[in-house]
């Protein structure tokens, strides 16, 4: 397959919508990361997403809609608290998990009786859904388990020759995926932290729980909860600020090339085997830069990436979720 890359003007988006309607695959920017889209109600088209990404078929996809009324096409029971959240956070980086209707193919939901839905805020994503005239299933546009793509070039690195089209809309503004909130439970549970913070959800809902284990039944209702997601090719080590220099020194003495992601300036002895990326102090800027930094260090051929932990508040909770998953080793 030849993969086109087009600047995302109106003509290109119309072309992309035609590909979606005909059962093809299109990568497109959202406010979070680039998504890999197919007609969510076309089971054959959705299967192509799993094949292109090499993604397990039991890992559910998020369905993107352009208008709130489309939620009733996908979900058979929508509680009042869902409408309260929609009014506050849509369009935006919040995904709601609800009981699905029979219109949604089981392949789209990973065989579950729930569906994950969100209305993206990015104008290109919204226009694509509108012109396609159908909801679009779209996980991140990368090979399964790799760092999520925040530019069209990242998509090309992973999926060139596997999909029909990449719409280039520039870097994504948030940089980490949407928050996934399970509304089939009481109190609601965050299955994946993301662009809408726990604190913001608590203002609307009161009590909100956090997923306790990636191995729980609840975790199956959300993408991004499996072992070693978002992972660079290099081994990733998380470090407290006080232990970072010791860990980096130990790795260098072992003869391996090291990449370091830190927020505070430090004096490092110049070495061909050491590459340092200064990460922003602001958590929003850090999230925007996160996946690109991991890909950059991979491109420089480092064997180990040491990342300084960030505080788990606001977007820091989503950042640490991604870093912990990237550092994990799959269970044997």
Residue pairs with C-beta under 8 A, 6 or more apart in sequence:
1 161
1 162
1 163
1 164
2 161
3 156
3 159
3 160
3 161
3 162
3 163
3 164
3 165
3 166
4 164
4 165
4 166
5 152
5 156
5 165
5 166
5 168
6 12
6 15
6 16
6 165
6 166
6 167
6 168
7 168
8 28
8 29
8 124
8 167
8 168
8 169
10 127
12 167
13 124
13 127
13 128
13 131
13 167
14 131
15 165
16 26
16 28
16 128
16 131
16 132
16 165
16 167
17 128
17 131
17 132
17 133
19 25
19 26
19 164
19 165
20 26
20 37
20 38
20 39
20 45
20 128
20 132
20 134
20 136
21 39
21 132
21 133
21 134
23 38
23 39
23 42
23 44
23 45
23 48
24 38
24 45
24 48
24 163
24 164
24 165
25 36
25 37
25 38
25 45
25 48
25 49
25 52
25 162
25 163
25 164
25 165
26 36
26 37
26 38
26 128
26 163
26 164
26 165
26 166
26 167
27 34
27 35
27 36
27 37
27 141
27 149
27 152
27 155
27 159
27 163
27 165
27 166
27 167
28 34
28 35
28 37
28 124
28 125
28 128
28 138
28 141
28 166
28 167
28 169
29 35
29 122
29 124
29 125
29 152
29 167
29 168
29 169
29 170
29 172
30 64
30 120
30 121
30 122
30 125
30 138
30 172
31 92
31 93
31 120
31 121
31 122
31 125
31 172
31 173
31 174
31 195
32 93
32 120
32 172
32 174
32 175
32 176
32 177
32 178
32 194
32 195
33 140
33 141
33 148
33 149
33 150
33 172
33 174
33 175
33 176
33 177
33 291
34 140
34 141
34 142
34 148
34 149
34 150
34 151
34 152
34 154
34 155
34 166
34 172
35 64
35 125
35 136
35 138
35 139
35 140
35 141
36 49
36 52
36 53
36 138
36 139
36 140
36 141
36 142
36 155
36 159
36 163
37 64
37 128
37 136
37 137
37 138
38 45
38 46
38 48
38 49
38 136
38 137
38 138
39 45
39 46
39 132
39 134
39 135
39 136
39 137
40 46
40 61
40 63
40 64
40 74
40 104
40 105
40 108
40 134
40 135
40 136
40 137
41 103
41 104
41 105
41 108
41 134
41 135
42 105
43 105
43 106
43 107
43 108
46 61
46 105
46 107
46 108
46 137
47 57
47 107
49 55
49 61
49 137
49 138
49 139
50 56
50 57
50 107
52 159
52 162
52 163
53 139
53 142
53 143
53 144
53 159
54 143
54 144
55 139
55 144
56 144
56 226
57 107
57 110
57 111
58 110
58 111
58 220
59 110
59 139
59 144
59 223
59 226
60 108
60 109
60 110
60 112
60 114
60 115
60 116
60 220
60 221
60 222
60 223
61 108
61 109
61 110
61 116
61 137
61 138
61 139
61 223
62 95
62 116
62 117
62 118
62 137
62 138
62 139
62 178
62 180
62 223
63 74
63 104
63 108
63 115
63 116
63 117
63 118
63 135
63 136
63 137
63 138
64 117
64 118
64 119
64 120
64 125
64 129
64 135
64 136
64 137
64 138
65 71
65 74
65 117
65 118
65 119
65 129
65 135
66 119
66 126
66 129
66 130
67 119
67 130
68 86
68 90
68 119
70 135
71 78
71 82
71 86
71 98
71 117
72 78
73 101
73 103
73 135
74 98
74 100
74 101
74 103
74 104
74 115
74 117
74 135
75 82
75 96
75 98
75 99
75 100
75 101
75 115
75 117
76 98
76 99
76 100
76 101
77 98
77 99
78 98
79 183
81 183
81 188
81 204
81 205
82 96
82 98
82 183
84 204
84 205
85 94
85 96
85 181
85 201
85 204
85 205
86 96
86 119
88 204
89 196
89 200
90 118
90 119
91 119
91 120
91 121
91 126
92 118
92 119
92 120
92 121
92 195
92 196
93 118
93 120
93 121
93 174
93 177
93 178
93 179
93 194
93 195
93 196
94 118
94 178
94 179
94 181
94 194
94 195
94 196
95 116
95 117
95 118
95 178
95 179
95 180
95 181
95 194
95 222
96 116
96 117
96 118
96 181
96 183
97 114
97 115
97 116
97 180
97 181
97 182
97 183
97 184
97 191
97 221
97 222
98 114
98 115
98 117
98 183
98 184
99 113
99 114
99 115
99 184
100 109
100 112
100 113
100 114
100 115
101 115
104 115
106 112
108 115
108 137
109 115
109 116
110 220
112 220
112 221
114 182
114 184
114 221
116 180
116 221
116 222
116 223
117 135
118 178
119 126
120 126
120 129
122 169
122 172
122 173
124 167
124 169
128 136
128 167
129 135
129 136
139 223
140 148
140 149
140 177
141 149
141 154
141 155
141 158
141 159
141 163
141 166
142 148
142 149
142 154
142 155
142 158
142 159
143 158
143 159
145 228
145 229
145 230
145 231
146 158
146 230
146 231
146 232
147 154
147 230
147 231
147 232
147 291
147 294
147 295
147 326
148 154
148 176
148 177
148 230
148 291
149 155
149 157
149 158
149 291
150 171
150 172
150 175
150 288
150 291
150 292
151 170
151 171
151 172
151 292
152 166
152 167
152 168
152 169
152 170
154 291
154 292
154 295
155 166
156 166
157 295
159 166
171 288
171 292
172 288
173 288
174 195
174 284
174 287
174 288
175 287
175 288
175 289
175 290
175 291
175 292
176 194
176 195
176 287
176 290
176 291
176 315
176 318
176 319
176 322
177 192
177 194
177 195
177 223
177 224
177 318
178 192
178 194
178 195
178 196
179 190
179 192
179 193
179 194
179 195
179 196
179 197
179 201
179 318
180 190
180 191
180 192
180 194
180 221
180 222
180 223
180 224
181 188
181 189
181 190
181 191
181 201
181 208
182 188
182 189
182 190
182 191
182 218
182 221
182 222
184 221
185 209
185 218
187 205
187 206
187 207
187 208
187 209
188 201
188 205
188 208
188 209
189 208
189 209
189 210
189 211
189 218
190 198
190 201
190 208
190 209
190 210
190 211
191 211
191 218
191 219
191 221
191 222
191 225
192 211
192 222
192 223
192 224
192 225
192 321
193 210
193 317
193 318
193 321
194 318
195 315
195 318
197 314
197 315
197 317
197 318
198 208
198 210
198 317
199 313
199 314
201 208
202 208
211 218
211 219
211 222
211 225
213 219
214 225
214 226
214 227
214 325
219 225
224 230
224 325
226 325
227 325
227 328
227 329
227 330
227 331
228 325
228 326
228 328
228 329
228 330
229 322
229 325
229 326
230 291
230 294
230 322
230 323
230 325
230 326
231 325
231 326
231 327
232 294
232 295
232 297
232 298
232 305
232 326
233 298
234 259
234 297
234 298
234 302
234 303
234 304
234 305
235 303
235 304
235 305
236 294
236 304
236 305
236 306
236 307
236 323
236 326
236 327
237 247
237 251
237 304
237 305
237 306
237 307
237 327
238 307
238 309
238 323
238 324
238 327
239 247
239 306
239 307
239 308
239 309
240 308
240 309
241 264
241 308
241 309
244 260
244 262
244 306
244 308
245 266
247 306
248 258
248 260
248 274
248 306
251 258
251 304
251 306
252 258
252 271
252 273
252 274
255 273
256 273
256 303
256 304
257 273
257 274
257 275
257 300
257 301
257 302
257 303
257 304
258 273
258 274
258 275
258 302
258 303
258 304
258 305
258 306
259 275
259 276
259 277
259 297
259 300
259 302
259 304
259 305
259 306
260 268
260 274
260 275
260 276
260 277
260 305
260 306
260 307
260 308
261 277
261 279
261 293
261 297
261 305
261 306
261 307
261 308
262 276
262 277
262 278
262 279
262 308
263 278
263 279
263 280
263 281
263 286
263 308
263 310
264 281
264 308
265 278
266 276
268 274
268 276
275 297
275 300
275 302
277 293
277 296
277 297
279 286
279 289
279 290
279 293
279 308
280 286
280 289
283 310
283 311
283 314
283 315
283 316
283 319
284 315
286 310
286 315
286 316
286 319
287 315
287 318
287 319
290 319
290 322
290 323
291 322
294 305
294 326
297 305
307 323
309 320
309 323
310 316
310 319
310 320
312 320
